[in-house]
Structures are given as C-alpha cells and as structure tokens.
Amino acid sequence: MSDRPLPTIYAETQFYWDGAKEGKLLLQSCPSCDKAYFPPRPFCPTCGSRDVTVQEASGKGRLYSYIINHLPAPGYETPFTVAVVMLEEGVKMVANILDCPADPEALVLDMPLEVTFEQRGDIAVPQFKPAGGAA
C-alpha cells in the first residue's frame, strides 16, 4: 500500500474513481459542443450545458509540460516528476510520471505516454508512464 495522500472523492467525481478502480480512465464530454473535459464537474466548462456524458479515454497522451520536484512531499521520494499530459482526446491532466527517471534527459516534451493506475489502498490513481515501457 502506498503512503501517498489519498484523493478526496466527491459525488461529482465518484464515476471517475470507480472507473479508475476498474482500470479505466473516464472523462466527461459535452454533446452540445462535442468536447471532452477534465477535471470532472456537472456542467460543460465551454458552453455551460448540464447535458454531459461519460466516455472512456484511450489512456494515451503526450508529455506537454513537467517539473522535477526536489522538495519533500508526504509519500514521495525526491526527485519525482509532476507533469501535464495532453490526452489524445484533447484534454490536459496533471499526473506523476512513473517508470521514468526524473531527469530532463529522459523526459522529452511530446514523448508518448500511457495511463497506468497506482494503487493507494482501495483507490486507484491514474498516473502516466512512457508508452511501451520506453524510458
């Protein structure tokens, strides 16, 4: 079991965490403007529509930006990577990059990534790793 902090789960995000527990990365999307979005919320951030649906994301994305953290944080060994990942669906997510050295030589912008799920007790947290295991 990880000693990393657990996320707080709200009614609006329950579907997301239930999906993660099943190994699925779920996003909401808006049929009115045909856009996926993250983080979860009960309305479309683009047009305000409350007619939203849930879709399974491909789990594939690219490294959009990152920082290498050298400061102590509960449950993390320094250094570790905090990244912005651009999903194939056009949505940006913040996550840690796992199975890859926290080193600029290994973290190449636009590198392909794939979702992986980090177990923290009963919760699975979507994180990302280099696609195909390449690091």
PASEBA-1860 file (N, C-alpha, C; in nm, 3 decimals):
! residues 135
1> MSDRPLPT> 0.085/-0.119/0.000/0.000/0.000/0.000/0.088/0.124/0.000 ~ 0.050/0.221/-0.078/0.125/0.345/-0.087/0.094/0.433/0.035 ~ 0.196/0.506/0.080/0.171/0.602/0.188/0.151/0.742/0.133 ~ 0.125/0.751/0.003/0.096/0.880/-0.059/-0.044/0.925/-0.019 ~ -0.069/1.055/-0.019/-0.202/1.105/0.019/-0.312/1.049/-0.070 ~ -0.428/1.030/-0.011/-0.545/0.982/-0.085/-0.625/1.101/-0.136 ~ -0.680/1.090/-0.255/-0.765/1.198/-0.305/-0.896/1.203/-0.229 ~ -0.957/1.318/-0.226/-1.091/1.332/-0.170/-1.190/1.304/-0.282
9> IYAETQFY> -1.285/1.216/-0.254/-1.383/1.179/-0.356/-1.515/1.247/-0.324 ~ -1.566/1.319/-0.424/-1.694/1.390/-0.412/-1.797/1.321/-0.501 ~ -1.924/1.352/-0.482/-2.030/1.293/-0.565/-2.004/1.317/-0.714 ~ -1.953/1.437/-0.748/-1.927/1.472/-0.889/-1.811/1.393/-0.948 ~ -1.723/1.337/-0.863/-1.605/1.266/-0.914/-1.612/1.116/-0.892 ~ -1.719/1.068/-0.829/-1.729/0.925/-0.796/-1.712/0.836/-0.919 ~ -1.775/0.872/-1.032/-1.764/0.792/-1.154/-1.619/0.778/-1.198 ~ -1.542/0.885/-1.183/-1.401/0.885/-1.225/-1.321/0.784/-1.143
17> WDGAKEGK> -1.339/0.786/-1.011/-1.264/0.696/-0.923/-1.315/0.553/-0.936 ~ -1.444/0.533/-0.960/-1.496/0.399/-0.985/-1.435/0.341/-1.112 ~ -1.425/0.423/-1.215/-1.363/0.380/-1.340/-1.216/0.346/-1.321 ~ -1.145/0.430/-1.248/-1.002/0.405/-1.223/-0.981/0.273/-1.150 ~ -1.070/0.242/-1.057/-1.061/0.116/-0.983/-1.073/-0.003/-1.078 ~ -1.147/0.016/-1.189/-1.164/-0.089/-1.290/-1.058/-0.080/-1.401 ~ -0.960/0.011/-1.385/-0.855/0.025/-1.486/-0.897/0.105/-1.607 ~ -0.996/0.193/-1.589/-1.046/0.277/-1.699/-1.022/0.423/-1.665
25> LLLQSCPS> -0.977/0.499/-1.762/-0.964/0.643/-1.748/-1.089/0.706/-1.809 ~ -1.174/0.762/-1.724/-1.301/0.817/-1.770/-1.298/0.969/-1.772 ~ -1.355/1.024/-1.877/-1.368/1.169/-1.894/-1.515/1.201/-1.914 ~ -1.549/1.324/-1.889/-1.681/1.372/-1.926/-1.670/1.443/-2.060 ~ -1.780/1.444/-2.133/-1.783/1.518/-2.259/-1.920/1.582/-2.275 ~ -1.921/1.681/-2.360/-2.042/1.759/-2.384/-2.091/1.734/-2.526 ~ -2.209/1.673/-2.541/-2.264/1.653/-2.676/-2.293/1.785/-2.749 ~ -2.325/1.890/-2.674/-2.360/2.018/-2.737/-2.241/2.079/-2.812
33> CDKAYFPP> -2.123/2.075/-2.752/-2.007/2.135/-2.820/-1.903/2.029/-2.860 ~ -1.936/1.902/-2.837/-1.852/1.789/-2.881/-1.710/1.798/-2.827 ~ -1.697/1.829/-2.697/-1.564/1.840/-2.635/-1.559/1.759/-2.506 ~ -1.448/1.688/-2.489/-1.422/1.620/-2.362/-1.358/1.721/-2.268 ~ -1.370/1.696/-2.138/-1.308/1.788/-2.043/-1.268/1.716/-1.914 ~ -1.179/1.780/-1.842/-1.127/1.734/-1.714/-1.081/1.858/-1.638 ~ -1.096/1.866/-1.510/-1.148/1.767/-1.416/-1.299/1.755/-1.421 ~ -1.352/1.647/-1.359/-1.497/1.625/-1.361/-1.574/1.738/-1.294
41> RPFCPTCG> -1.687/1.771/-1.354/-1.781/1.868/-1.297/-1.916/1.846/-1.364 ~ -2.023/1.890/-1.304/-2.156/1.858/-1.356/-2.202/1.944/-1.475 ~ -2.113/2.025/-1.530/-2.150/2.109/-1.644/-2.030/2.125/-1.736 ~ -2.057/2.157/-1.860/-1.950/2.177/-1.958/-1.880/2.311/-1.931 ~ -1.747/2.311/-1.918/-1.677/2.436/-1.894/-1.671/2.527/-2.017 ~ -1.704/2.475/-2.134/-1.701/2.555/-2.256/-1.833/2.628/-2.279 ~ -1.945/2.552/-2.271/-2.074/2.615/-2.304/-2.172/2.621/-2.187 ~ -2.138/2.556/-2.075/-2.224/2.561/-1.957/-2.336/2.458/-1.956
49> SRDVTVQE> -2.347/2.376/-2.061/-2.453/2.276/-2.067/-2.438/2.175/-1.954 ~ -2.552/2.134/-1.899/-2.551/2.030/-1.796/-2.581/1.893/-1.857 ~ -2.597/1.889/-1.989/-2.618/1.764/-2.061/-2.480/1.706/-2.094 ~ -2.422/1.637/-1.997/-2.288/1.582/-2.015/-2.293/1.429/-2.011 ~ -2.196/1.368/-2.077/-2.186/1.222/-2.080/-2.048/1.181/-2.029 ~ -2.033/1.052/-2.004/-1.905/0.997/-1.961/-1.853/0.907/-2.073 ~ -1.725/0.921/-2.105/-1.662/0.839/-2.208/-1.533/0.782/-2.154 ~ -1.496/0.665/-2.205/-1.367/0.607/-2.169/-1.260/0.666/-2.260
57> ASGKGRLY> -1.155/0.719/-2.200/-1.044/0.776/-2.278/-0.954/0.663/-2.326 ~ -0.877/0.692/-2.427/-0.783/0.593/-2.481/-0.672/0.559/-2.382 ~ -0.644/0.653/-2.292/-0.533/0.634/-2.198/-0.398/0.670/-2.259 ~ -0.401/0.723/-2.380/-0.277/0.762/-2.448/-0.267/0.913/-2.452 ~ -0.145/0.961/-2.438/-0.123/1.105/-2.443/0.023/1.136/-2.469 ~ 0.055/1.264/-2.454/0.192/1.311/-2.477/0.232/1.404/-2.363 ~ 0.360/1.406/-2.335/0.412/1.494/-2.230/0.405/1.638/-2.279 ~ 0.322/1.717/-2.215/0.300/1.856/-2.255/0.395/1.949/-2.180
65> SYIINHLP> 0.413/1.923/-2.051/0.499/2.005/-1.965/0.528/1.926/-1.838 ~ 0.630/1.966/-1.765/0.659/1.897/-1.639/0.749/1.981/-1.551 ~ 0.753/1.941/-1.424/0.852/1.992/-1.330/0.913/1.871/-1.260 ~ 1.036/1.885/-1.221/1.100/1.783/-1.139/1.106/1.840/-0.999 ~ 1.033/1.777/-0.909/1.023/1.826/-0.772/1.136/1.768/-0.687 ~ 1.208/1.856/-0.619/1.317/1.815/-0.530/1.285/1.840/-0.384 ~ 1.165/1.893/-0.357/1.126/1.923/-0.219/1.053/1.804/-0.157 ~ 1.069/1.783/-0.028/1.000/1.672/0.036/0.848/1.685/0.024
73> APGYETPF> 0.783/1.571/0.003/0.637/1.565/-0.003/0.595/1.431/0.058 ~ 0.489/1.428/0.138/0.448/1.304/0.203/0.427/1.189/0.104 ~ 0.498/1.078/0.127/0.482/0.959/0.046/0.564/0.956/-0.082 ~ 0.640/1.059/-0.111/0.718/1.064/-0.234/0.867/1.068/-0.202 ~ 0.945/0.998/-0.284/1.091/1.008/-0.274/1.135/1.109/-0.379 ~ 1.216/1.203/-0.338/1.265/1.303/-0.433/1.385/1.249/-0.509 ~ 1.404/1.295/-0.629/1.314/1.381/-0.706/1.201/1.298/-0.769 ~ 1.090/1.363/-0.799/0.981/1.299/-0.871/0.923/1.399/-0.970
81> TVAVVMLE> 0.853/1.346/-1.069/0.803/1.428/-1.179/0.653/1.454/-1.166 ~ 0.617/1.579/-1.176/0.477/1.621/-1.187/0.461/1.676/-1.328 ~ 0.366/1.618/-1.402/0.355/1.652/-1.543/0.216/1.696/-1.582 ~ 0.210/1.770/-1.691/0.084/1.796/-1.760/0.087/1.706/-1.883 ~ -0.014/1.621/-1.893/-0.024/1.526/-2.003/-0.139/1.569/-2.092 ~ -0.113/1.579/-2.222/-0.218/1.609/-2.319/-0.269/1.476/-2.373 ~ -0.393/1.443/-2.340/-0.452/1.318/-2.386/-0.491/1.328/-2.534 ~ -0.502/1.213/-2.598/-0.545/1.209/-2.738/-0.680/1.280/-2.757
89> EGVKMVAN> -0.761/1.280/-2.652/-0.893/1.343/-2.659/-0.888/1.495/-2.649 ~ -0.768/1.553/-2.637/-0.753/1.698/-2.631/-0.766/1.756/-2.492 ~ -0.762/1.671/-2.391/-0.776/1.712/-2.252/-0.641/1.708/-2.183 ~ -0.612/1.808/-2.101/-0.488/1.809/-2.023/-0.517/1.759/-1.882 ~ -0.426/1.675/-1.833/-0.435/1.622/-1.696/-0.302/1.642/-1.627 ~ -0.306/1.664/-1.497/-0.184/1.669/-1.416/-0.169/1.532/-1.350 ~ -0.049/1.477/-1.359/-0.022/1.345/-1.302/0.127/1.330/-1.278 ~ 0.163/1.225/-1.208/0.304/1.190/-1.194/0.344/1.102/-1.311
97> ILDCPADP> 0.471/1.107/-1.347/0.526/1.017/-1.448/0.599/0.907/-1.372 ~ 0.555/0.784/-1.391/0.615/0.670/-1.325/0.702/0.592/-1.423 ~ 0.788/0.507/-1.370/0.874/0.420/-1.451/0.962/0.499/-1.549 ~ 1.002/0.617/-1.507/1.087/0.703/-1.589/1.169/0.790/-1.495 ~ 1.300/0.797/-1.516/1.382/0.880/-1.428/1.336/1.026/-1.429 ~ 1.341/1.089/-1.313/1.308/1.232/-1.302/1.430/1.311/-1.346 ~ 1.452/1.310/-1.476/1.571/1.368/-1.536/1.533/1.428/-1.671 ~ 1.575/1.551/-1.700/1.540/1.612/-1.829/1.586/1.531/-1.951
105> EALVLDMP> 1.690/1.451/-1.935/1.737/1.367/-2.047/1.633/1.260/-2.081 ~ 1.558/1.214/-1.981/1.458/1.110/-2.002/1.319/1.166/-2.032 ~ 1.294/1.287/-1.987/1.162/1.349/-2.002/1.162/1.443/-2.123 ~ 1.129/1.389/-2.236/1.132/1.464/-2.361/0.992/1.516/-2.390 ~ 0.979/1.647/-2.406/0.848/1.702/-2.438/0.790/1.636/-2.562 ~ 0.663/1.609/-2.558/0.587/1.544/-2.664/0.610/1.393/-2.671 ~ 0.683/1.337/-2.573/0.703/1.192/-2.573/0.570/1.122/-2.548 ~ 0.549/1.005/-2.612/0.423/0.933/-2.593/0.416/0.871/-2.453
113> LEVTFEQR> 0.298/0.883/-2.393/0.273/0.829/-2.260/0.147/0.744/-2.262 ~ 0.135/0.657/-2.161/0.013/0.578/-2.146/-0.024/0.575/-1.999 ~ -0.153/0.564/-1.975/-0.201/0.565/-1.837/-0.161/0.436/-1.767 ~ -0.136/0.447/-1.640/-0.116/0.335/-1.550/-0.187/0.372/-1.421 ~ -0.222/0.274/-1.342/-0.300/0.302/-1.222/-0.221/0.265/-1.098 ~ -0.198/0.365/-1.014/-0.122/0.347/-0.892/-0.220/0.317/-0.778 ~ -0.203/0.203/-0.714/-0.291/0.165/-0.604/-0.252/0.240/-0.477 ~ -0.350/0.302/-0.416/-0.334/0.368/-0.287/-0.449/0.317/-0.199
121> GDIAVPQF> -0.425/0.207/-0.130/-0.532/0.145/-0.052/-0.638/0.094/-0.147 ~ -0.763/0.134/-0.125/-0.875/0.091/-0.210/-0.893/0.179/-0.332 ~ -0.808/0.278/-0.348/-0.822/0.375/-0.458/-0.712/0.353/-0.561 ~ -0.749/0.359/-0.687/-0.653/0.354/-0.797/-0.641/0.496/-0.853 ~ -0.519/0.547/-0.859/-0.495/0.684/-0.905/-0.433/0.679/-1.044 ~ -0.500/0.739/-1.143/-0.440/0.743/-1.278/-0.309/0.824/-1.277 ~ -0.205/0.761/-1.326/-0.074/0.823/-1.345/-0.032/0.788/-1.487 ~ 0.085/0.831/-1.529/0.131/0.802/-1.663/0.273/0.750/-1.662
129> KPAGGAA> 0.305/0.673/-1.767/0.439/0.618/-1.785/0.472/0.624/-1.934 ~ 0.601/0.614/-1.969/0.635/0.615/-2.111/0.563/0.501/-2.185 ~ 0.510/0.531/-2.302/0.438/0.431/-2.380/0.531/0.317/-2.421 ~ 0.483/0.197/-2.410/0.563/0.081/-2.449/0.678/0.052/-2.355 ~ 0.681/0.118/-2.238/0.786/0.092/-2.141/0.919/0.160/-2.172 ~ 0.924/0.243/-2.276/1.048/0.311/-2.311/1.071/0.430/-2.216 ~ 1.188/0.434/-2.156/1.220/0.547/-2.069/1.363/0.591/-2.091
END
